[in-house]
Amino acid sequence: MKVKDFYKKAKKMSKTIVFPEAAFSSRTIEAVKIVAKKKIAKPILIGDESALVLRDKTLCNFQIINPVTFAHKEELAAKLYQKRKEKGMTLEEAEKLVLDPYYFSTLLVECGYADGMVGGAETATATTIKPALQIIKGKKKGAIVSSCFIMFGNNSFIKDECLILSDCGVIIHPSADDLSQIAAQSVATYKSLGFKNPKVAFLSFSTKGSAKDASIDVVKEGYEKFKKSGITCDGEIQFDAAMVEQVAKNKCPSSPLKGQANILIFPDLNSGNICYKAMQYMGHVNAIGPILQGLKKPINDLSRGCSVMDIVTATAITVLQTNEEELL
């Protein structure tokens, strides 16, 4: 399966995706044109319609929503107030905050005016994630929300499929229970993309007891919790033992992964973030994300270094995530 297959699958689903950065992101504008042309999704652009059309006349064919003049603005403000009043938010504060493009877009998803959101090309991850955590929230009470990067490209590791790297953007120091949840959420993401046979590696600097440290114990415990799911997995295991068949034969010959892992669970955010960037820039592998996992509805972030086509691909992935529940 190749990235173009994501586009084909998304096209069949006919979902609506909102873009909060349309008013101030040239990359987003170029991306939504491609999204519309390929019919990957039906875009909603957030901003002043007159200003956007003046800037680019072709945008007159797009749905553009101005938070200030939106006919259902009061409904969104009431929803935000309902979600945050126990945290001390007043209705007046909600009415003001709803004008923020990220909060506004997230509320459009929550209230059913859009199926998902893609943002973050022009701002830090927290700006995209905070409204999602406050409004959309997790699928289960008390469950975590994590993230992954979807890595794809033409090399000996990935070939025509992809790798899921988790968590590289949200949870700094995951507990053993967190690691188990991250793995489960990553499997759901993997399946939502149309891939089968997930193989999950809980990564460490140790392979099956080759080193001792408290941080390794957390990885081991996370693996033990997750393996009850019945999904092919192993841990604690080093990157090379998880990804290279010959190394696996030498270091862990009985591993069910056999050097063919396709979902990598990192022990902390430091290692995950460093690894994905190293693969992206030195291994010439495409990296899409952070893709948020565990939310009731798909809200996805982008790296500020993303390309136009990264935004297009993230949009297709967001569309595919809307079908995630049916695949679990």
QUIBEL-V71906 format. One record per residue. N is the residue number from 1. RES is the residue in one letter. PHI is phi in whole degrees, -180 to 180 (NA if undefined). BURIAL is 1 if it has 16 or more other ideal C-beta (glycine too) atoms within 10 Angstrom, else 0. D_LAST is the distance of its C-alpha to the last C-alpha in whole Angstrom. Layout:
# QUIBEL-V71906
[[N,RES,PHI,BURIAL,D_LAST] [N,RES,PHI,BURIAL,D_LAST]]
This chain:
# QUIBEL-V71906
[[1,M,NA,0,20] [2,K,-117,0,22] [3,V,-58,1,22] [4,K,-60,0,24] [5,D,-69,0,21] [6,F,-59,1,19] [7,Y,-62,1,21] [8,K,-63,0,21] [9,K,-65,1,18] [10,A,-64,1,18] [11,K,-57,0,22] [12,K,-69,0,20] [13,M,-90,0,18] [14,S,51,0,21] [15,K,-101,1,20] [16,T,-106,1,23] [17,I,-121,1,23] [18,V,-101,1,25] [19,F,-122,1,28] [20,P,-71,1,30] [21,E,-103,1,32] [22,A,-59,1,33] [23,A,-73,1,37] [24,F,-140,0,37] [25,S,-135,1,35] [26,S,-64,0,37] [27,R,-63,1,34] [28,T,-64,1,31] [29,I,-60,1,34] [30,E,-64,1,34] [31,A,-67,1,30] [32,V,-67,1,30] [33,K,-63,1,32] [34,I,-69,0,30] [35,V,-57,1,27] [36,A,-70,0,29] [37,K,-63,0,31] [38,K,-82,1,28] [39,K,59,0,26] [40,I,-69,1,23] [41,A,-161,1,23] [42,K,-98,1,26] [43,P,-79,1,27] [44,I,-116,1,29] [45,L,-100,1,31] [46,I,-101,1,33] [47,G,157,1,36] [48,D,-81,1,40] [49,E,-60,1,40] [50,S,-62,0,43] [51,A,-65,0,43] [52,L,-68,1,40] [53,V,-69,1,42] [54,L,-63,0,45] [55,R,-72,0,44] [56,D,-151,0,42] [57,K,-63,0,43] [58,T,-68,0,40] [59,L,-75,1,38] [60,C,-65,0,40] [61,N,-89,0,37] [62,F,-102,1,34] [63,Q,-78,0,33] [64,I,-120,1,34] [65,I,-120,1,34] [66,N,-97,1,37] [67,P,-55,1,35] [68,V,-70,0,39] [69,T,-106,0,40] [70,F,-59,1,36] [71,A,-63,0,37] [72,H,-109,0,34] [73,K,-58,1,35] [74,E,-64,0,36] [75,E,-63,0,32] [76,L,-66,1,31] [77,A,-63,1,33] [78,A,-64,1,33] [79,K,-65,1,29] [80,L,-63,1,30] [81,Y,-61,1,32] [82,Q,-60,0,30] [83,K,-72,1,28] [84,R,-117,1,30] [85,K,-64,0,33] [86,E,-69,0,33] [87,K,-93,0,33] [88,G,99,0,36] [89,M,-74,1,36] [90,T,-92,0,38] [91,L,-63,0,38] [92,E,-63,0,40] [93,E,-66,0,38] [94,A,-65,1,35] [95,E,-64,1,37] [96,K,-78,0,38] [97,L,-69,1,35] [98,V,-65,1,33] [99,L,-78,0,36] [100,D,-66,1,34] [101,P,-60,1,32] [102,Y,-74,1,29] [103,Y,-65,1,29] [104,F,-60,1,30] [105,S,-65,1,27] [106,T,-64,1,24] [107,L,-68,1,26] [108,L,-61,1,26] [109,V,-69,1,22] [110,E,-60,1,22] [111,C,-90,0,24] [112,G,89,0,22] [113,Y,-81,1,25] [114,A,-146,1,23] [115,D,-93,1,19] [116,G,-169,1,19] [117,M,-137,1,22] [118,V,-130,1,23] [119,G,-151,1,26] [120,G,104,1,28] [121,A,-67,1,30] [122,E,-118,1,33] [123,T,-152,1,32] [124,A,-70,0,31] [125,T,-53,1,27] [126,A,-58,0,28] [127,T,-64,1,29] [128,T,-81,1,26] [129,I,-75,1,24] [130,K,-56,0,26] [131,P,-61,1,26] [132,A,-63,1,22] [133,L,-67,1,22] [134,Q,-81,1,25] [135,I,-110,1,23] [136,I,-74,1,20] [137,K,66,1,19] [138,G,-78,1,16] [139,K,-66,1,13] [140,K,-125,0,14] [141,K,-61,0,18] [142,G,85,0,19] [143,A,-78,1,16] [144,I,-81,1,17] [145,V,-116,1,17] [146,S,-120,1,17] [147,S,-145,1,18] [148,C,-144,1,18] [149,F,-113,1,20] [150,I,-101,1,19] [151,M,-107,1,22] [152,F,-149,1,23] [153,G,161,1,26] [154,N,-94,0,29] [155,N,-145,0,29] [156,S,-68,0,29] [157,F,-81,1,26] [158,I,-96,1,24] [159,K,56,0,25] [160,D,-99,0,23] [161,E,-109,0,20] [162,C,-159,1,19] [163,L,-115,1,19] [164,I,-105,1,17] [165,L,-113,1,19] [166,S,-141,1,18] [167,D,-94,1,20] [168,C,-115,1,23] [169,G,-146,1,23] [170,V,-126,1,23] [171,I,-90,1,23] [172,I,-71,0,26] [173,H,-126,0,27] [174,P,-68,1,23] [175,S,-80,0,24] [176,A,-61,1,22] [177,D,-65,0,20] [178,D,-60,1,19] [179,L,-61,1,19] [180,S,-65,1,16] [181,Q,-66,1,14] [182,I,-58,1,15] [183,A,-63,1,13] [184,A,-63,1,10] [185,Q,-67,1,10] [186,S,-69,1,11] [187,V,-64,1,9] [188,A,-62,1,6] [189,T,-63,1,10] [190,Y,-57,1,11] [191,K,-69,1,8] [192,S,-64,1,9] [193,L,-81,1,12] [194,G,100,0,12] [195,F,-87,1,13] [196,K,-121,0,12] [197,N,57,0,13] [198,P,-64,1,13] [199,K,-132,1,16] [200,V,-104,1,16] [201,A,-113,1,20] [202,F,-92,1,21] [203,L,-81,1,24] [204,S,-159,1,28] [205,F,-91,0,31] [206,S,-126,1,31] [207,T,-120,1,30] [208,K,51,1,30] [209,G,86,0,33] [210,S,-71,0,35] [211,A,-144,0,35] [212,K,-126,0,35] [213,D,-173,0,35] [214,A,-60,0,33] [215,S,-66,0,30] [216,I,-70,1,29] [217,D,-60,0,29] [218,V,-64,1,26] [219,V,-64,1,24] [220,K,-58,1,25] [221,E,-65,1,24] [222,G,-61,1,20] [223,Y,-62,1,20] [224,E,-60,0,21] [225,K,-66,1,18] [226,F,-75,1,15] [227,K,-65,1,16] [228,K,-66,0,16] [229,S,-70,0,12] [230,G,87,0,13] [231,I,-78,1,12] [232,T,-57,1,15] [233,C,-160,1,17] [234,D,-159,1,21] [235,G,177,1,23] [236,E,-75,1,25] [237,I,-150,1,26] [238,Q,-79,1,28] [239,F,-56,1,27] [240,D,-66,0,29] [241,A,-69,1,28] [242,A,-81,1,25] [243,M,-116,1,25] [244,V,-120,1,29] [245,E,-58,0,29] [246,Q,-67,0,33] [247,V,-65,1,32] [248,A,-61,1,29] [249,K,-62,0,32] [250,N,-83,0,35] [251,K,-89,1,33] [252,C,-149,1,30] [253,P,-59,0,30] [254,S,-93,0,28] [255,S,-65,1,25] [256,P,-69,0,22] [257,L,-74,1,21] [258,K,53,1,25] [259,G,72,1,25] [260,Q,-126,1,22] [261,A,-64,1,20] [262,N,-125,1,18] [263,I,-131,1,16] [264,L,-110,1,19] [265,I,-105,1,19] [266,F,-92,1,23] [267,P,-71,1,25] [268,D,-161,1,26] [269,L,-68,1,26] [270,N,-55,0,29] [271,S,-66,1,28] [272,G,-65,1,25] [273,N,-66,1,27] [274,I,-64,0,30] [275,C,-66,1,28] [276,Y,-65,1,26] [277,K,-70,0,30] [278,A,-64,0,31] [279,M,-64,1,29] [280,Q,-66,1,29] [281,Y,-93,0,33] [282,M,-102,0,34] [283,G,-98,0,32] [284,H,55,0,32] [285,V,-110,1,28] [286,N,-73,1,26] [287,A,-127,1,24] [288,I,-112,1,22] [289,G,151,1,21] [290,P,-69,1,21] [291,I,-88,1,18] [292,L,-76,1,17] [293,Q,-128,1,13] [294,G,95,1,12] [295,L,-81,1,14] [296,K,-67,1,14] [297,K,-136,1,15] [298,P,-76,1,15] [299,I,-125,1,19] [300,N,-125,1,20] [301,D,-103,1,23] [302,L,-131,1,25] [303,S,-74,1,28] [304,R,-67,0,31] [305,G,-94,0,32] [306,C,-68,1,30] [307,S,-95,0,31] [308,V,-59,1,31] [309,M,-70,0,29] [310,D,-62,1,26] [311,I,-65,1,26] [312,V,-61,1,25] [313,T,-66,1,22] [314,A,-61,1,21] [315,T,-64,1,21] [316,A,-61,1,19] [317,I,-64,1,16] [318,T,-61,1,17] [319,V,-60,1,16] [320,L,-63,1,13] [321,Q,-65,1,12] [322,T,-66,1,12] [323,N,-100,1,10] [324,E,-61,1,7] [325,E,-59,0,6] [326,E,-72,0,6] [327,L,-98,0,4] [328,L,-81,0,0]]
